[in-house]
Amino acid sequence: MTDSGMQLAAVGFGTDVWWLILLKAVLIFAFCVVMTLFAIWWERKVVAWMQMRIGPKYTGPQGLLQSLADGVKLALKEDITVKGADKAVYIIAPIVAMVPAFMAFAVIPFGPEVSIFGHRTHLQLTDLPVAVLYILAVASVGIYGIVLAGWSSGSTYPLLGGLRSSAQMISYEIAMGLSFAAVFLYSGSMSTSEIVAAQQDTWYAVLLPVSFIIYVVAMIGETNRAPFDLPEAEGELVGGFHTEYSSLKFALFFLAEYVNMVVVSSLATTLFLGGYLAPWPITAVWEGANSGWWPFLWYFLKVQAFIFVFIWLRGTLPRFRYDQFMKIGWKVLIPLSLVWLMLVATVRALKNEGYEQSRIVLWVAGGVVALLLLSILWDAVTPNRDEEADAKAAGPEPFDPMAGGFPVPPMPGQQLPPVPRRNVRKPEPVGAPAAAELPADRTEGEA
């Protein structure tokens, strides 16, 4: 992107009149609430279609008002506070989970500069030189609401759900941040508006496909959505961190979850899909596709595509086991992000030195092939360990399910002891005397 383009992207922030700033803040809040209601209805409809059901139908046209009716019902239900809860933290936790989700939208660009009541302004509340880091910081604060909700409930299952959520945030936030670093190297900025302006020619999802895939996986884990919804595993934790919540406080957790879905979808749109810029086929035939209010439509459609991915995964994939889920984060995503970031930094450094693109690609591809050959050679030379063979020969590891005082399931490689069963006698043939009636000196065969 040229210097003039970066200057144009930064102009217009911090100069709006107070009522225009307030109006944009109210519109962003209304947009988040409406998107939440629409996403809930859309999820129920899509999953119903997948399962050959009808879904919401009678509350409003095609059931569009069903989400609003559910929200009103939750707000009017009895608000119950469990006796063993820490009441102050118990009440604050849903608010802590909800507020950061709305705060993240302050730096999301919805469109270019437009005219509102005769005033020229950007379709963005504000922008910062470190806007993406601001979003990461705000999203990290939101996890405290879930952890505090699980701890303050005074119950075992909510506490386990809160601990799981904190572990997810730590592992998947690292991979997410590393995927952003590649975008920063290409755009030369952490400002969201400048990152969008830098994608006028090519989207970063095309230039940085590995970063895009890593972010998509990490954002699903970050929002605790299926198949990574371990903090809410109904079969294990009843309902997860919000088991002991009811009424409006329970609704706030739902609001925070769906607003977070829109936040991560908006961030993916901004960093990898050109933000509010129209896709290539449209820009090729229509010069005004990126002017006026039309860019907001392209932004909305891209966000809806990501929300459909959330719904699609929930309707098709089973929940991961917790060890599988953490293995993906620590042993796959983070190492892959580090290797990919090194490759991207190498390519950018060579390009800045004036090397040709074809030579850079040849050198990088040669380095990758050399690493693969070295890894294959290492596996061939290194002697195989017979630990698995010894473990199989020794048989399954002895396991006592009641060693801790309460029953626990076996780990992989362990086997439950055989269940003692009552000896059932075979039925006697008709007409044969019972065993008690046989004389002591005669055997059953002689009888």
C-alpha positions in Angstrom: 0.0 0.0 0.0 1.3 3.5 -0.8 2.0 6.2 1.7 -1.0 8.2 0.4 -3.3 5.3 0.9 -2.1 4.8 4.5 -2.7 8.5 5.1 -6.2 8.4 3.7 -6.9 5.4 5.9 -5.9 7.4 9.0 -7.8 10.6 8.2 -11.1 11.3 9.9 -10.7 9.7 13.3 -10.9 11.8 16.4 -12.5 14.8 14.6 -16.2 13.8 14.8 -18.7 15.9 16.9 -19.8 14.4 20.2 -23.3 13.5 19.1 -22.0 11.7 16.0 -19.7 9.6 18.2 -22.6 8.8 20.5 -24.8 7.9 17.6 -22.2 5.5 16.2 -21.8 3.9 19.6 -25.5 3.4 19.9 -25.7 2.0 16.4 -22.9 -0.5 17.1 -24.6 -1.7 20.3 -27.9 -2.1 18.4 -26.1 -3.9 15.6 -24.6 -6.4 18.1 -27.9 -7.1 19.7 -29.7 -7.6 16.4 -26.9 -9.8 15.1 -27.2 -11.9 18.2 -31.0 -12.4 17.7 -30.5 -13.2 14.1 -27.6 -15.6 14.7 -29.6 -17.6 17.2 -32.6 -17.8 14.8 -30.2 -18.6 11.9 -28.5 -21.4 13.9 -31.7 -23.0 14.9 -32.9 -22.9 11.2 -29.7 -24.3 9.7 -29.4 -27.1 12.2 -33.1 -27.9 11.7 -32.5 -28.2 7.9 -29.5 -30.4 8.5 -31.6 -32.7 10.8 -34.7 -32.6 8.5 -36.7 -30.6 10.9 -38.7 -27.4 10.6 -37.2 -25.2 13.3 -38.7 -21.9 14.5 -41.8 -21.2 12.4 -44.7 -19.6 14.2 -43.3 -16.7 16.3 -43.1 -14.0 13.6 -42.6 -14.6 9.9 -40.6 -17.8 9.5 -40.0 -17.7 13.3 -37.8 -14.6 13.1 -39.1 -13.3 16.5 -38.4 -16.6 18.3 -35.0 -15.4 19.6 -36.6 -12.2 21.0 -39.4 -14.2 22.6 -36.8 -16.5 24.3 -34.9 -13.4 25.6 -38.0 -11.9 27.1 -38.9 -15.3 28.6 -35.5 -15.5 30.3 -35.7 -12.0 31.6 -39.1 -12.7 33.2 -38.0 -15.9 34.9 -37.3 -16.2 38.6 -33.7 -15.1 39.4 -32.2 -17.7 41.7 -29.0 -17.2 43.6 -27.4 -20.4 45.0 -26.8 -20.3 48.8 -23.1 -21.2 48.6 -22.2 -18.6 46.0 -20.0 -15.5 46.5 -22.9 -13.1 45.7 -20.9 -10.1 44.6 -18.7 -12.0 42.1 -21.6 -14.2 41.1 -23.5 -11.1 40.0 -20.6 -9.3 38.4 -19.3 -12.3 36.3 -22.0 -12.1 33.5 -21.3 -8.4 33.1 -17.5 -9.0 32.9 -18.1 -11.6 30.2 -20.5 -9.4 28.2 -19.0 -5.9 28.2 -15.6 -6.7 26.6 -17.4 -8.3 23.6 -19.1 -5.0 22.9 -15.9 -3.0 23.5 -14.0 -4.9 20.8 -16.3 -3.4 18.1 -14.9 0.1 18.8 -12.1 -0.5 16.2 -13.9 -2.7 13.7 -14.3 -0.9 10.3 -17.8 -1.4 8.9 -17.2 0.7 5.8 -15.3 3.7 4.3 -16.1 7.4 4.8 -19.8 8.2 4.4 -22.1 11.2 5.0 -24.3 11.1 8.1 -26.6 14.1 8.5 -24.2 16.2 6.4 -21.1 15.2 8.3 -18.4 13.1 6.7 -17.3 10.3 9.0 -15.9 6.7 8.8 -18.2 3.8 9.5 -15.9 3.0 12.4 -16.1 4.3 15.9 -12.4 4.9 16.2 -9.0 3.5 15.2 -5.7 3.0 17.0 -2.2 2.3 15.9 -2.4 -0.9 17.8 -6.1 -1.7 17.2 -5.6 -5.4 16.8 -3.7 -5.7 20.1 -6.6 -3.7 21.7 -9.0 -6.4 20.5 -6.8 -9.2 21.8 -6.5 -7.5 25.2 -10.3 -6.9 25.5 -11.0 -10.5 24.5 -8.6 -11.7 27.1 -10.5 -9.8 29.8 -13.8 -11.4 28.8 -12.5 -14.8 29.9 -12.4 -13.6 33.5 -16.2 -13.5 33.5 -16.3 -17.2 32.7 -13.7 -18.2 35.2 -15.3 -16.0 38.0 -18.7 -17.4 37.2 -17.4 -21.0 37.7 -15.6 -20.1 40.8 -18.2 -17.9 42.5 -21.0 -20.5 42.0 -19.6 -22.7 44.8 -20.2 -25.8 42.8 -17.8 -28.4 41.4 -19.0 -28.6 37.8 -19.1 -24.8 37.1 -15.6 -24.6 38.6 -14.3 -27.3 36.2 -15.9 -25.5 33.3 -14.2 -22.2 34.2 -10.8 -23.9 34.5 -11.3 -25.5 31.1 -12.1 -22.2 29.6 -9.0 -20.5 31.0 -6.8 -23.4 29.6 -8.4 -22.9 26.2 -7.8 -19.2 26.2 -4.1 -19.7 27.1 -3.4 -22.2 24.4 -5.5 -20.8 21.5 -4.7 -17.2 22.2 -1.0 -17.8 21.5 -1.8 -19.4 18.1 -4.2 -16.6 17.3 -1.6 -13.9 18.1 1.0 -15.7 16.0 -1.4 -15.8 13.0 -1.8 -12.0 13.4 1.9 -11.4 13.3 2.1 -12.5 9.7 -0.6 -10.0 8.8 1.4 -7.2 10.5 4.5 -8.1 8.5 2.6 -7.8 5.2 0.5 -4.7 6.0 3.2 -2.9 8.1 0.6 -1.7 10.6 -1.7 -2.9 13.4 -4.4 -0.4 12.6 -7.6 -2.2 11.3 -8.4 0.5 8.8 -4.9 0.4 7.3 -4.9 -3.4 7.2 -8.2 -3.2 5.2 -6.7 -0.6 2.8 -3.6 -2.8 2.3 -5.8 -5.5 0.9 -7.2 -3.6 -2.1 -5.2 -5.8 -4.5 -5.1 -9.2 -2.8 -6.8 -10.5 0.3 -4.4 -11.9 3.0 -6.4 -15.1 3.0 -4.8 -15.8 -0.4 -1.3 -14.5 0.5 -1.3 -16.0 4.0 -3.5 -19.2 3.8 -1.8 -20.9 6.7 -2.3 -17.9 9.0 -6.0 -17.8 7.9 -6.6 -21.5 8.6 -4.9 -21.3 12.0 -7.0 -18.2 12.9 -10.2 -20.0 11.9 -9.4 -23.0 14.2 -8.3 -20.7 17.0 -11.3 -18.5 16.9 -13.6 -21.5 17.3 -11.7 -22.6 20.3 -11.6 -19.0 21.6 -15.4 -18.7 21.6 -16.0 -22.1 23.2 -18.1 -23.3 20.3 -18.6 -26.9 19.1 -16.6 -29.0 18.5 -14.5 -27.2 21.1 -17.2 -26.4 23.6 -15.5 -28.2 26.5 -16.4 -25.6 29.2 -20.1 -26.4 28.5 -19.9 -30.1 28.0 -23.4 -31.2 29.0 -22.6 -34.9 29.3 -19.7 -34.1 31.7 -20.4 -30.8 33.4 -24.2 -30.6 33.4 -24.1 -27.1 31.8 -20.6 -25.9 32.4 -19.6 -22.6 34.0 -23.2 -21.3 33.9 -24.9 -24.3 35.5 -26.0 -22.3 38.6 -27.2 -19.3 36.7 -30.8 -18.4 35.7 -33.0 -15.6 34.4 -31.3 -12.5 33.0 -27.8 -13.4 34.2 -28.0 -16.6 32.2 -29.1 -14.6 29.2 -26.1 -12.3 29.4 -23.8 -15.3 29.0 -25.7 -16.3 25.8 -25.4 -12.7 24.6 -21.7 -12.6 25.3 -21.2 -15.9 23.4 -23.0 -14.8 20.2 -21.5 -11.3 20.3 -18.0 -12.9 20.5 -18.9 -14.9 17.5 -19.6 -11.7 15.6 -16.4 -10.1 16.9 -14.1 -13.0 15.8 -15.9 -13.2 12.5 -15.5 -9.4 12.0 -11.8 -9.7 12.9 -11.3 -12.5 10.4 -13.1 -10.4 7.7 -11.0 -7.4 8.5 -7.6 -9.2 8.6 -8.0 -11.8 5.9 -11.0 -11.1 3.6 -10.4 -7.5 2.8 -12.8 -6.1 5.4 -15.6 -4.1 3.8 -14.0 -4.3 0.3 -16.0 -6.0 -2.4 -14.8 -9.3 -3.8 -12.9 -9.4 -7.1 -15.7 -10.3 -9.5 -17.8 -7.4 -8.3 -15.0 -4.8 -8.4 -14.1 -5.9 -12.0 -17.5 -5.0 -13.4 -18.6 -2.2 -11.0 -16.4 0.7 -10.1 -18.6 2.0 -7.3 -18.8 -1.2 -5.3 -16.4 0.2 -2.7 -18.0 3.6 -2.3 -21.0 4.9 -0.2 -22.9 2.5 1.9 -22.4 -0.6 -0.3 -19.2 -1.8 1.5 -21.3 -2.4 4.7 -23.2 -5.0 2.7 -20.0 -6.8 1.7 -18.8 -6.7 5.3 -22.2 -8.1 6.5 -22.2 -11.0 4.0 -18.6 -12.0 4.9 -19.5 -12.0 8.6 -22.5 -14.1 7.9 -20.4 -16.6 6.0 -18.2 -17.1 9.1 -21.2 -17.5 11.3 -22.5 -20.1 9.0 -19.2 -22.0 9.5 -19.8 -21.9 13.2 -23.3 -23.3 12.8 -22.1 -25.9 10.2 -19.4 -27.2 12.5 -21.9 -27.5 15.4 -24.3 -29.5 13.3 -21.8 -31.9 11.9 -18.8 -32.6 14.2 -18.9 -34.3 17.6 -17.2 -32.8 20.6 -13.5 -33.3 21.0 -12.1 -35.1 24.0 -10.2 -32.6 26.3 -6.8 -34.1 25.8 -7.3 -34.1 22.0 -8.4 -30.5 22.1 -5.3 -29.3 24.1 -3.0 -31.4 21.9 -4.3 -29.6 18.8 -3.6 -26.2 20.4 -0.1 -26.9 21.9 1.4 -29.6 19.6 -0.1 -28.5 16.2 -1.3 -24.9 16.0 1.5 -23.2 18.0 4.5 -25.0 16.3 2.9 -24.6 12.9 2.4 -20.9 13.6 6.0 -20.4 14.6 7.4 -22.2 11.5 5.0 -20.3 9.2 5.9 -17.0 10.8 9.6 -17.7 10.2 8.9 -18.4 6.6 6.8 -15.3 6.1 9.5 -13.1 7.8 12.2 -14.7 5.6 10.2 -14.0 2.5 9.5 -10.4 3.5 13.2 -9.8 4.4 14.4 -11.2 1.1 11.9 -9.1 -0.8 13.0 -5.9 1.0 16.5 -6.7 0.0 15.5 -6.6 -3.7 15.5 -10.3 -4.5 13.1 -11.5 -7.2 9.9 -13.2 -6.3 10.6 -16.4 -8.2 14.0 -16.8 -6.5 12.5 -16.2 -3.1 9.9 -18.9 -3.7 12.6 -21.3 -4.9 14.8 -20.8 -1.9 12.0 -21.1 0.6 10.6 -24.2 -1.1 14.1 -25.7 -1.1 14.5 -25.1 2.6 11.2 -26.7 3.4 12.0 -29.8 1.3 15.4 -30.0 3.0 13.8 -30.0 6.4 11.4 -32.7 5.4 14.2 -34.9 4.1 16.2 -34.3 7.3 13.2 -35.3 9.4 12.7 -38.5 7.3 16.4 -39.3 7.6 16.3 -38.8 11.4 13.4 -41.2 11.7 15.2 -43.8 9.6 18.5 -43.5 11.5 17.2 -43.2 15.0 16.6 -46.7 16.6 13.0 -47.5 17.3 12.2 -47.8 20.9 10.3 -50.9 22.0 8.4 -49.2 24.8 5.0 -49.9 23.1 6.0 -53.5 22.5 7.1 -53.9 26.1 3.9 -52.3 27.3 1.8 -54.7 25.2 3.8 -57.7 26.4 3.4 -56.7 30.0 -0.4 -56.5 29.6 -2.7 -53.7 30.6 -1.7 -51.5 33.5 -3.5 -52.4 36.7 -6.2 -49.9 37.5 -8.3 -49.4 40.6 -11.3 -47.2 39.8 -12.0 -46.6 43.5 -8.5 -45.6 44.6 -9.4 -42.0 45.2 -12.6 -42.8 47.1 -14.9 -42.3 44.2 -15.3 -44.0 40.8 -13.2 -42.6 37.9 -13.1 -43.8 34.3 -9.9 -45.6 33.1 -7.2 -43.7 31.1 -6.0 -44.9 27.7 -3.9 -48.1 28.3 -5.7 -49.0 31.5 -8.4 -51.6 31.9 -11.1 -52.1 34.4 -10.9 -55.3 36.5 -13.4 -58.0 35.5 -16.8 -57.5 37.1 -17.6 -60.5 39.5 -20.7 -62.2 38.3 -23.0 -64.6 40.2 -22.7 -68.2 39.1 -25.9 -69.3 37.5 -26.6 -73.1 37.5 -27.6 -74.7 34.3 -31.2 -75.8 34.2 -31.8 -79.4 35.2 -33.3 -81.7 32.6 -36.9 -82.5 33.2 -37.4 -85.5 35.4 -33.9 -85.5 36.9 -33.7 -85.4 40.7 -32.3 -82.3 42.3 -28.7 -82.3 43.5 -29.9 -82.2 47.1 -32.0 -85.3 46.6 -29.0 -87.4 45.3 -27.5 -89.8 47.9 -24.1 -88.8 49.2 -22.4 -91.9 47.9 -23.8 -91.7 44.4 -22.5 -89.3 41.7 -24.7 -87.4 39.3 -23.6 -89.6 36.4 -24.6 -92.8 38.2 -28.1 -91.2 38.9 
